[in-house]
């Protein structure tokens, strides 16, 4: 699947700006957003097109820990360093090829869809986990700003779900 032609990558500047209060404190390298609907269709807004394109070329979407029906998922904060075993090697691949690690996947479950915010820093920054634990309000504030500022593009991008 080639998603490089989709409009998901045209919001990088807004994404970077919205999450700058967080990025300025943590040296985030990855800030990605994914919305999945109950029928499995989805769309993205990402700041690193290469990593997401690779994710699809490698077909990691078939095996990812959160790549399952969204109905049983609950809103949660999930630090990658404390997730169950990465049996498919996805996190290790991301670390080896993109030098990213110590991520955080935030799940926001809604009646009509499920949103995922994926944050990650460099692989040599394990102290980020302390920040995640102690600054949840900063993260949630960035997410609120995301919804406020990108409300209209989110509606428009729904047309580009696959």
Phi, psi and omega in degrees: 000128180253106180262005184296341180268355180285157184280012184296338188263005182269005181245019183301317182295317179296317180299315179298317180295314182299319183266010180299324176301328178279314182298323180296334181265343191231353184059046177298139175256330184238130169223105181236149176234137176224135174243128178239135178262161182304333179279002178093349177292153186207165168210167186228158161226123188222157175257352178230092182299320184300318182292319181290320177298318177298319179305320180280322178297322178278355181059034177295337178299343178280340190234350186304151183303325182258010179270077180207173178308138188278342185305317181281351180290147178241152174302132185193165171250127185230104179281127185302325183294347183239015177278163176302167181314137179272076188297334180267354177074021183294311182295322178294321178297315179299319180293315183291320187265334182240356179060029177254148177193187176050049184278171177222124174252119179256124180255129175240105183270129177234169181295321186263349183190175176229129180255142178235128172249124184244118180242144176205156180237192180288156183295340181262029182234060182293343180291349178301330180301323176297320178297314179305316182291323188263356184226040180302324182295326177293317179297313180296325177295318177298320179294318176300316178298321178303309181297320180294314185281332185248022181304309181293313177301326178299319177294319180293319182292339177304328179293343182253022177290152176223000000 
